[in-house]
Structure formats: C-alpha cells, structure tokens
Amino acid sequence: MKTRWIILSILGLMLIATGLCVFGEALIKKINKENYFWLGTLSLVIFNSGICIFGQSIIVKMKSKT
C-alpha cells in the first residue's frame, strides 16, 4: 500500500508541474499571436489528470491508516 501511495503521489505531482509548464508554453504562443488552442487544451488535460491522480493517492493513504 505504501508503494502505491508513493508512486501515485509522485506521478500526480509530476503531471501537475508538467501541465503548468505546457500552459506556460501555450501562454507564450498566445502572446505571440500564434495558434495556442491545442497546446492549451493539452495543458488542461495533463494538469487535471495530475490533480485526479494526486487525489487518488490521498484516498489510498487514508485507507491505509485504517
């Protein structure tokens, strides 16, 4: 259980950070008046996936305490 919690929490945090980095790239494209829609959409998908996986790690951690 502890291994699963560690893997999920690290993966979730990495996806959150990656989503924010991709969002920054989309923002730069928007400022430069380039096409940013798909990059921005990808950043939201990655960021929200990270939030979901990190939330799952919290659930796993709470279940392991009981």
PyMOL Python script that loads the backbone (N, CA, C, O; Angstrom):
from pymol import cmd

cmd.read_pdbstr("""\
ATOM      1  N   MET A   1       0.817  -1.203   0.000  1.00  0.00           N
ATOM      2  CA  MET A   1       0.000   0.000   0.000  1.00  0.00           C
ATOM      3  C   MET A   1       0.857   1.262   0.000  1.00  0.00           C
ATOM      4  O   MET A   1       0.539   2.241  -0.676  1.00  0.00           O
ATOM      5  N   LYS A   2       1.957   1.228   0.772  1.00  0.00           N
ATOM      6  CA  LYS A   2       2.808   2.415   0.848  1.00  0.00           C
ATOM      7  C   LYS A   2       3.464   2.703  -0.495  1.00  0.00           C
ATOM      8  O   LYS A   2       3.601   3.860  -0.891  1.00  0.00           O
ATOM      9  N   THR A   3       3.869   1.644  -1.193  1.00  0.00           N
ATOM     10  CA  THR A   3       4.497   1.826  -2.501  1.00  0.00           C
ATOM     11  C   THR A   3       3.523   2.452  -3.488  1.00  0.00           C
ATOM     12  O   THR A   3       3.894   3.342  -4.254  1.00  0.00           O
ATOM     13  N   ARG A   4       2.274   1.987  -3.472  1.00  0.00           N
ATOM     14  CA  ARG A   4       1.251   2.542  -4.370  1.00  0.00           C
ATOM     15  C   ARG A   4       1.018   4.018  -4.067  1.00  0.00           C
ATOM     16  O   ARG A   4       0.886   4.836  -4.978  1.00  0.00           O
ATOM     17  N   TRP A   5       0.970   4.351  -2.779  1.00  0.00           N
ATOM     18  CA  TRP A   5       0.761   5.739  -2.388  1.00  0.00           C
ATOM     19  C   TRP A   5       1.903   6.626  -2.874  1.00  0.00           C
ATOM     20  O   TRP A   5       1.671   7.720  -3.388  1.00  0.00           O
ATOM     21  N   ILE A   6       3.127   6.156  -2.713  1.00  0.00           N
ATOM     22  CA  ILE A   6       4.289   6.949  -3.129  1.00  0.00           C
ATOM     23  C   ILE A   6       4.294   7.149  -4.641  1.00  0.00           C
ATOM     24  O   ILE A   6       4.533   8.256  -5.124  1.00  0.00           O
ATOM     25  N   ILE A   7       4.032   6.077  -5.385  1.00  0.00           N
ATOM     26  CA  ILE A   7       4.028   6.172  -6.850  1.00  0.00           C
ATOM     27  C   ILE A   7       2.939   7.128  -7.327  1.00  0.00           C
ATOM     28  O   ILE A   7       3.191   7.973  -8.186  1.00  0.00           O
ATOM     29  N   LEU A   8       1.732   7.002  -6.778  1.00  0.00           N
ATOM     30  CA  LEU A   8       0.630   7.877  -7.194  1.00  0.00           C
ATOM     31  C   LEU A   8       0.892   9.334  -6.841  1.00  0.00           C
ATOM     32  O   LEU A   8       0.606  10.229  -7.635  1.00  0.00           O
ATOM     33  N   SER A   9       1.431   9.572  -5.662  1.00  0.00           N
ATOM     34  CA  SER A   9       1.645  10.968  -5.262  1.00  0.00           C
ATOM     35  C   SER A   9       2.735  11.619  -6.116  1.00  0.00           C
ATOM     36  O   SER A   9       2.588  12.768  -6.533  1.00  0.00           O
ATOM     37  N   ILE A  10       3.823  10.895  -6.378  1.00  0.00           N
ATOM     38  CA  ILE A  10       4.890  11.461  -7.207  1.00  0.00           C
ATOM     39  C   ILE A  10       4.408  11.669  -8.635  1.00  0.00           C
ATOM     40  O   ILE A  10       4.669  12.714  -9.233  1.00  0.00           O
ATOM     41  N   LEU A  11       3.707  10.682  -9.187  1.00  0.00           N
ATOM     42  CA  LEU A  11       3.187  10.814 -10.552  1.00  0.00           C
ATOM     43  C   LEU A  11       2.213  11.990 -10.649  1.00  0.00           C
ATOM     44  O   LEU A  11       2.258  12.753 -11.613  1.00  0.00           O
ATOM     45  N   GLY A  12       1.336  12.137  -9.657  1.00  0.00           N
ATOM     46  CA  GLY A  12       0.391  13.246  -9.658  1.00  0.00           C
ATOM     47  C   GLY A  12       1.078  14.598  -9.623  1.00  0.00           C
ATOM     48  O   GLY A  12       0.697  15.511 -10.356  1.00  0.00           O
ATOM     49  N   LEU A  13       2.092  14.733  -8.772  1.00  0.00           N
ATOM     50  CA  LEU A  13       2.816  15.998  -8.684  1.00  0.00           C
ATOM     51  C   LEU A  13       3.592  16.296  -9.964  1.00  0.00           C
ATOM     52  O   LEU A  13       3.680  17.448 -10.388  1.00  0.00           O
ATOM     53  N   MET A  14       4.149  15.261 -10.572  1.00  0.00           N
ATOM     54  CA  MET A  14       4.882  15.465 -11.833  1.00  0.00           C
ATOM     55  C   MET A  14       3.934  15.908 -12.945  1.00  0.00           C
ATOM     56  O   MET A  14       4.285  16.770 -13.751  1.00  0.00           O
ATOM     57  N   LEU A  15       2.738  15.325 -12.993  1.00  0.00           N
ATOM     58  CA  LEU A  15       1.780  15.728 -14.027  1.00  0.00           C
ATOM     59  C   LEU A  15       1.271  17.145 -13.798  1.00  0.00           C
ATOM     60  O   LEU A  15       1.072  17.895 -14.753  1.00  0.00           O
ATOM     61  N   ILE A  16       1.062  17.512 -12.552  1.00  0.00           N
ATOM     62  CA  ILE A  16       0.633  18.883 -12.252  1.00  0.00           C
ATOM     63  C   ILE A  16       1.684  19.875 -12.735  1.00  0.00           C
ATOM     64  O   ILE A  16       1.357  20.868 -13.385  1.00  0.00           O
ATOM     65  N   ALA A  17       2.943  19.606 -12.416  1.00  0.00           N
ATOM     66  CA  ALA A  17       4.025  20.503 -12.831  1.00  0.00           C
ATOM     67  C   ALA A  17       4.160  20.543 -14.353  1.00  0.00           C
ATOM     68  O   ALA A  17       4.374  21.610 -14.929  1.00  0.00           O
ATOM     69  N   THR A  18       4.034  19.387 -15.002  1.00  0.00           N
ATOM     70  CA  THR A  18       4.123  19.339 -16.458  1.00  0.00           C
ATOM     71  C   THR A  18       2.983  20.122 -17.098  1.00  0.00           C
ATOM     72  O   THR A  18       3.192  20.847 -18.070  1.00  0.00           O
ATOM     73  N   GLY A  19       1.783  19.976 -16.554  1.00  0.00           N
ATOM     74  CA  GLY A  19       0.642  20.717 -17.076  1.00  0.00           C
ATOM     75  C   GLY A  19       0.836  22.215 -16.967  1.00  0.00           C
ATOM     76  O   GLY A  19       0.454  22.958 -17.871  1.00  0.00           O
ATOM     77  N   LEU A  20       1.425  22.665 -15.871  1.00  0.00           N
ATOM     78  CA  LEU A  20       1.687  24.096 -15.709  1.00  0.00           C
ATOM     79  C   LEU A  20       2.756  24.579 -16.687  1.00  0.00           C
ATOM     80  O   LEU A  20       2.673  25.693 -17.204  1.00  0.00           O
ATOM     81  N   CYS A  21       3.762  23.737 -16.940  1.00  0.00           N
ATOM     82  CA  CYS A  21       4.803  24.114 -17.914  1.00  0.00           C
ATOM     83  C   CYS A  21       4.227  24.213 -19.325  1.00  0.00           C
ATOM     84  O   CYS A  21       4.540  25.144 -20.066  1.00  0.00           O
ATOM     85  N   VAL A  22       3.391  23.257 -19.687  1.00  0.00           N
ATOM     86  CA  VAL A  22       2.769  23.291 -21.014  1.00  0.00           C
ATOM     87  C   VAL A  22       1.832  24.493 -21.125  1.00  0.00           C
ATOM     88  O   VAL A  22       1.722  25.100 -22.190  1.00  0.00           O
ATOM     89  N   PHE A  23       1.157  24.837 -20.023  1.00  0.00           N
ATOM     90  CA  PHE A  23       0.305  26.025 -20.019  1.00  0.00           C
ATOM     91  C   PHE A  23       1.124  27.279 -20.278  1.00  0.00           C
ATOM     92  O   PHE A  23       0.692  28.174 -21.004  1.00  0.00           O
ATOM     93  N   GLY A  24       2.311  27.339 -19.679  1.00  0.00           N
ATOM     94  CA  GLY A  24       3.197  28.479 -19.917  1.00  0.00           C
ATOM     95  C   GLY A  24       3.576  28.601 -21.383  1.00  0.00           C
ATOM     96  O   GLY A  24       3.627  29.705 -21.924  1.00  0.00           O
ATOM     97  N   GLU A  25       3.841  27.472 -22.027  1.00  0.00           N
ATOM     98  CA  GLU A  25       4.158  27.486 -23.455  1.00  0.00           C
ATOM     99  C   GLU A  25       2.960  27.972 -24.277  1.00  0.00           C
ATOM    100  O   GLU A  25       3.120  28.738 -25.227  1.00  0.00           O
ATOM    101  N   ALA A  26       1.762  27.518 -23.901  1.00  0.00           N
ATOM    102  CA  ALA A  26       0.558  27.972 -24.607  1.00  0.00           C
ATOM    103  C   ALA A  26       0.349  29.470 -24.423  1.00  0.00           C
ATOM    104  O   ALA A  26      -0.083  30.165 -25.344  1.00  0.00           O
ATOM    105  N   LEU A  27       0.654  29.955 -23.242  1.00  0.00           N
ATOM    106  CA  LEU A  27       0.520  31.382 -22.966  1.00  0.00           C
ATOM    107  C   LEU A  27       1.498  32.196 -23.810  1.00  0.00           C
ATOM    108  O   LEU A  27       1.143  33.258 -24.323  1.00  0.00           O
ATOM    109  N   ILE A  28       2.711  31.707 -23.951  1.00  0.00           N
ATOM    110  CA  ILE A  28       3.697  32.376 -24.795  1.00  0.00           C
ATOM    111  C   ILE A  28       3.209  32.415 -26.241  1.00  0.00           C
ATOM    112  O   ILE A  28       3.343  33.435 -26.919  1.00  0.00           O
ATOM    113  N   LYS A  29       2.642  31.299 -26.713  1.00  0.00           N
ATOM    114  CA  LYS A  29       2.117  31.270 -28.082  1.00  0.00           C
ATOM    115  C   LYS A  29       0.969  32.272 -28.248  1.00  0.00           C
ATOM    116  O   LYS A  29       0.855  32.931 -29.281  1.00  0.00           O
ATOM    117  N   LYS A  30       0.124  32.377 -27.220  1.00  0.00           N
ATOM    118  CA  LYS A  30      -0.991  33.322 -27.296  1.00  0.00           C
ATOM    119  C   LYS A  30      -0.485  34.755 -27.362  1.00  0.00           C
ATOM    120  O   LYS A  30      -0.998  35.565 -28.135  1.00  0.00           O
ATOM    121  N   ILE A  31       0.509  35.065 -26.559  1.00  0.00           N
ATOM    122  CA  ILE A  31       1.071  36.417 -26.560  1.00  0.00           C
ATOM    123  C   ILE A  31       1.686  36.741 -27.919  1.00  0.00           C
ATOM    124  O   ILE A  31       1.598  37.875 -28.390  1.00  0.00           O
ATOM    125  N   ASN A  32       2.312  35.740 -28.550  1.00  0.00           N
ATOM    126  CA  ASN A  32       2.925  35.935 -29.865  1.00  0.00           C
ATOM    127  C   ASN A  32       1.926  35.807 -31.013  1.00  0.00           C
ATOM    128  O   ASN A  32       2.308  35.782 -32.183  1.00  0.00           O
ATOM    129  N   LYS A  33       0.643  35.726 -30.663  1.00  0.00           N
ATOM    130  CA  LYS A  33      -0.449  35.629 -31.643  1.00  0.00           C
ATOM    131  C   LYS A  33      -0.293  34.423 -32.573  1.00  0.00           C
ATOM    132  O   LYS A  33      -0.554  34.506 -33.773  1.00  0.00           O
ATOM    133  N   GLU A  34       0.139  33.298 -31.987  1.00  0.00           N
ATOM    134  CA  GLU A  34       0.216  32.031 -32.707  1.00  0.00           C
ATOM    135  C   GLU A  34      -0.950  31.150 -32.266  1.00  0.00           C
ATOM    136  O   GLU A  34      -1.679  31.489 -31.333  1.00  0.00           O
ATOM    137  N   ASN A  35      -1.119  30.020 -32.944  1.00  0.00           N
ATOM    138  CA  ASN A  35      -2.192  29.086 -32.591  1.00  0.00           C
ATOM    139  C   ASN A  35      -1.831  28.388 -31.274  1.00  0.00           C
ATOM    140  O   ASN A  35      -0.821  27.688 -31.201  1.00  0.00           O
ATOM    141  N   TYR A  36      -2.646  28.576 -30.242  1.00  0.00           N
ATOM    142  CA  TYR A  36      -2.362  28.042 -28.916  1.00  0.00           C
ATOM    143  C   TYR A  36      -3.445  27.103 -28.401  1.00  0.00           C
ATOM    144  O   TYR A  36      -3.301  26.543 -27.314  1.00  0.00           O
ATOM    145  N   PHE A  37      -4.528  26.918 -29.156  1.00  0.00           N
ATOM    146  CA  PHE A  37      -5.687  26.197 -28.651  1.00  0.00           C
ATOM    147  C   PHE A  37      -5.351  24.766 -28.221  1.00  0.00           C
ATOM    148  O   PHE A  37      -5.675  24.361 -27.105  1.00  0.00           O
ATOM    149  N   TRP A  38      -4.704  24.002 -29.104  1.00  0.00           N
ATOM    150  CA  TRP A  38      -4.443  22.588 -28.795  1.00  0.00           C
ATOM    151  C   TRP A  38      -3.423  22.441 -27.681  1.00  0.00           C
ATOM    152  O   TRP A  38      -3.535  21.532 -26.859  1.00  0.00           O
ATOM    153  N   LEU A  39      -2.443  23.309 -27.639  1.00  0.00           N
ATOM    154  CA  LEU A  39      -1.458  23.254 -26.563  1.00  0.00           C
ATOM    155  C   LEU A  39      -2.101  23.622 -25.226  1.00  0.00           C
ATOM    156  O   LEU A  39      -1.791  23.019 -24.198  1.00  0.00           O
ATOM    157  N   GLY A  40      -2.980  24.596 -25.241  1.00  0.00           N
ATOM    158  CA  GLY A  40      -3.698  24.964 -24.025  1.00  0.00           C
ATOM    159  C   GLY A  40      -4.625  23.859 -23.549  1.00  0.00           C
ATOM    160  O   GLY A  40      -4.737  23.603 -22.350  1.00  0.00           O
ATOM    161  N   THR A  41      -5.293  23.203 -24.501  1.00  0.00           N
ATOM    162  CA  THR A  41      -6.171  22.086 -24.152  1.00  0.00           C
ATOM    163  C   THR A  41      -5.362  20.934 -23.568  1.00  0.00           C
ATOM    164  O   THR A  41      -5.767  20.326 -22.578  1.00  0.00           O
ATOM    165  N   LEU A  42      -4.220  20.637 -24.180  1.00  0.00           N
ATOM    166  CA  LEU A  42      -3.349  19.587 -23.662  1.00  0.00           C
ATOM    167  C   LEU A  42      -2.878  19.911 -22.250  1.00  0.00           C
ATOM    168  O   LEU A  42      -2.801  19.022 -21.402  1.00  0.00           O
ATOM    169  N   SER A  43      -2.565  21.163 -21.996  1.00  0.00           N
ATOM    170  CA  SER A  43      -2.116  21.540 -20.657  1.00  0.00           C
ATOM    171  C   SER A  43      -3.214  21.316 -19.620  1.00  0.00           C
ATOM    172  O   SER A  43      -2.932  20.880 -18.504  1.00  0.00           O
ATOM    173  N   LEU A  44      -4.449  21.608 -19.978  1.00  0.00           N
ATOM    174  CA  LEU A  44      -5.551  21.371 -19.047  1.00  0.00           C
ATOM    175  C   LEU A  44      -5.754  19.886 -18.780  1.00  0.00           C
ATOM    176  O   LEU A  44      -6.023  19.488 -17.647  1.00  0.00           O
ATOM    177  N   VAL A  45      -5.626  19.067 -19.818  1.00  0.00           N
ATOM    178  CA  VAL A  45      -5.782  17.615 -19.662  1.00  0.00           C
ATOM    179  C   VAL A  45      -4.686  17.069 -18.741  1.00  0.00           C
ATOM    180  O   VAL A  45      -4.966  16.278 -17.841  1.00  0.00           O
ATOM    181  N   ILE A  46      -3.452  17.487 -18.966  1.00  0.00           N
ATOM    182  CA  ILE A  46      -2.341  17.000 -18.148  1.00  0.00           C
ATOM    183  C   ILE A  46      -2.488  17.471 -16.705  1.00  0.00           C
ATOM    184  O   ILE A  46      -2.304  16.689 -15.772  1.00  0.00           O
ATOM    185  N   PHE A  47      -2.815  18.736 -16.522  1.00  0.00           N
ATOM    186  CA  PHE A  47      -2.955  19.294 -15.172  1.00  0.00           C
ATOM    187  C   PHE A  47      -4.076  18.609 -14.402  1.00  0.00           C
ATOM    188  O   PHE A  47      -3.893  18.223 -13.247  1.00  0.00           O
ATOM    189  N   ASN A  48      -5.236  18.456 -15.037  1.00  0.00           N
ATOM    190  CA  ASN A  48      -6.366  17.825 -14.361  1.00  0.00           C
ATOM    191  C   ASN A  48      -6.113  16.345 -14.094  1.00  0.00           C
ATOM    192  O   ASN A  48      -6.584  15.815 -13.087  1.00  0.00           O
ATOM    193  N   SER A  49      -5.386  15.676 -14.966  1.00  0.00           N
ATOM    194  CA  SER A  49      -5.012  14.286 -14.705  1.00  0.00           C
ATOM    195  C   SER A  49      -4.121  14.201 -13.467  1.00  0.00           C
ATOM    196  O   SER A  49      -4.266  13.294 -12.648  1.00  0.00           O
ATOM    197  N   GLY A  50      -3.211  15.143 -13.344  1.00  0.00           N
ATOM    198  CA  GLY A  50      -2.348  15.184 -12.168  1.00  0.00           C
ATOM    199  C   GLY A  50      -3.131  15.407 -10.885  1.00  0.00           C
ATOM    200  O   GLY A  50      -2.845  14.787  -9.861  1.00  0.00           O
ATOM    201  N   ILE A  51      -4.114  16.286 -10.939  1.00  0.00           N
ATOM    202  CA  ILE A  51      -4.964  16.526  -9.763  1.00  0.00           C
ATOM    203  C   ILE A  51      -5.717  15.251  -9.384  1.00  0.00           C
ATOM    204  O   ILE A  51      -5.796  14.904  -8.205  1.00  0.00           O
ATOM    205  N   CYS A  52      -6.268  14.554 -10.377  1.00  0.00           N
ATOM    206  CA  CYS A  52      -7.019  13.322 -10.106  1.00  0.00           C
ATOM    207  C   CYS A  52      -6.122  12.236  -9.515  1.00  0.00           C
ATOM    208  O   CYS A  52      -6.507  11.564  -8.559  1.00  0.00           O
ATOM    209  N   ILE A  53      -4.937  12.066 -10.079  1.00  0.00           N
ATOM    210  CA  ILE A  53      -4.026  11.031  -9.581  1.00  0.00           C
ATOM    211  C   ILE A  53      -3.531  11.376  -8.181  1.00  0.00           C
ATOM    212  O   ILE A  53      -3.418  10.494  -7.329  1.00  0.00           O
ATOM    213  N   PHE A  54      -3.237  12.636  -7.939  1.00  0.00           N
ATOM    214  CA  PHE A  54      -2.815  13.042  -6.602  1.00  0.00           C
ATOM    215  C   PHE A  54      -3.949  12.846  -5.594  1.00  0.00           C
ATOM    216  O   PHE A  54      -3.711  12.423  -4.463  1.00  0.00           O
ATOM    217  N   GLY A  55      -5.169  13.152  -6.004  1.00  0.00           N
ATOM    218  CA  GLY A  55      -6.326  12.906  -5.138  1.00  0.00           C
ATOM    219  C   GLY A  55      -6.486  11.430  -4.827  1.00  0.00           C
ATOM    220  O   GLY A  55      -6.832  11.063  -3.704  1.00  0.00           O
ATOM    221  N   GLN A  56      -6.237  10.582  -5.813  1.00  0.00           N
ATOM    222  CA  GLN A  56      -6.305   9.138  -5.589  1.00  0.00           C
ATOM    223  C   GLN A  56      -5.241   8.701  -4.591  1.00  0.00           C
ATOM    224  O   GLN A  56      -5.482   7.806  -3.781  1.00  0.00           O
ATOM    225  N   SER A  57      -4.075   9.319  -4.640  1.00  0.00           N
ATOM    226  CA  SER A  57      -3.026   8.954  -3.682  1.00  0.00           C
ATOM    227  C   SER A  57      -3.436   9.314  -2.253  1.00  0.00           C
ATOM    228  O   SER A  57      -3.088   8.611  -1.304  1.00  0.00           O
ATOM    229  N   ILE A  58      -4.171  10.402  -2.111  1.00  0.00           N
ATOM    230  CA  ILE A  58      -4.673  10.781  -0.771  1.00  0.00           C
ATOM    231  C   ILE A  58      -5.677   9.741  -0.282  1.00  0.00           C
ATOM    232  O   ILE A  58      -5.669   9.371   0.892  1.00  0.00           O
ATOM    233  N   ILE A  59      -6.537   9.274  -1.176  1.00  0.00           N
ATOM    234  CA  ILE A  59      -7.511   8.243  -0.812  1.00  0.00           C
ATOM    235  C   ILE A  59      -6.797   6.966  -0.390  1.00  0.00           C
ATOM    236  O   ILE A  59      -7.159   6.352   0.614  1.00  0.00           O
ATOM    237  N   VAL A  60      -5.775   6.561  -1.161  1.00  0.00           N
ATOM    238  CA  VAL A  60      -5.011   5.359  -0.818  1.00  0.00           C
ATOM    239  C   VAL A  60      -4.346   5.528   0.551  1.00  0.00           C
ATOM    240  O   VAL A  60      -4.355   4.603   1.362  1.00  0.00           O
ATOM    241  N   LYS A  61      -3.778   6.691   0.807  1.00  0.00           N
ATOM    242  CA  LYS A  61      -3.117   6.939   2.086  1.00  0.00           C
ATOM    243  C   LYS A  61      -4.115   6.870   3.248  1.00  0.00           C
ATOM    244  O   LYS A  61      -3.806   6.297   4.293  1.00  0.00           O
ATOM    245  N   MET A  62      -5.295   7.444   3.075  1.00  0.00           N
ATOM    246  CA  MET A  62      -6.285   7.425   4.156  1.00  0.00           C
ATOM    247  C   MET A  62      -6.806   6.010   4.409  1.00  0.00           C
ATOM    248  O   MET A  62      -7.062   5.646   5.556  1.00  0.00           O
ATOM    249  N   LYS A  63      -6.965   5.214   3.360  1.00  0.00           N
ATOM    250  CA  LYS A  63      -7.421   3.833   3.554  1.00  0.00           C
ATOM    251  C   LYS A  63      -6.369   2.981   4.233  1.00  0.00           C
ATOM    252  O   LYS A  63      -6.705   2.032   4.941  1.00  0.00           O
ATOM    253  N   SER A  64      -5.097   3.304   4.028  1.00  0.00           N
ATOM    254  CA  SER A  64      -4.044   2.508   4.653  1.00  0.00           C
ATOM    255  C   SER A  64      -3.919   2.782   6.148  1.00  0.00           C
ATOM    256  O   SER A  64      -3.329   1.981   6.873  1.00  0.00           O
ATOM    257  N   LYS A  65      -4.464   3.898   6.617  1.00  0.00           N
ATOM    258  CA  LYS A  65      -4.389   4.234   8.041  1.00  0.00           C
ATOM    259  C   LYS A  65      -5.389   3.432   8.856  1.00  0.00           C
ATOM    260  O   LYS A  65      -5.200   3.257  10.060  1.00  0.00           O
ATOM    261  N   THR A  66      -6.444   2.943   8.231  1.00  0.00           N
ATOM    262  CA  THR A  66      -7.478   2.212   8.990  1.00  0.00           C
ATOM    263  C   THR A  66      -7.226   0.748   9.014  1.00  0.00           C
ATOM    264  O   THR A  66      -8.001  -0.002   9.608  1.00  0.00           O
TER     265      THR A  66
END
""", "prot")
cmd.dss("prot")
cmd.show_as("cartoon", "prot")
cmd.util.cbc("prot")
cmd.orient("prot")
